[in-house]
Amino acid sequence: METNSANQFLAKNWSIIIWFVVAVFTAGSVFAEFTSLKNEVEILNQRLDKKIKVINGLEDRILFLEKEVEFEKGYLKGKEEQ
């Protein structure tokens, strides 16, 4: 009796079952896409961190070189005035 009533339920409500299966597969696809995007964002953050470190290092070198150039200009100017 129970299998007969289950079969009747399935026969009458097959569209609900199809929608449920479609919803499950759609949810799985959305989850996989979000996971993939999360991994891409993490990779981009790592690459950005490396680039920021390089830029900061270059900025420090530029400041050091600018200080040396100004020091040499002052030294040469002071030498000329003597």
Secondary structure, 3 states (H helix, E strand, C coil): CHHHHHHHHHHHCHHHHHHHHHHHHHHHHHHHHHHHHHHHHHHHHHHHHHHHHHHHHHHHHHHHHHHHHHHHHHHHHHHHHC
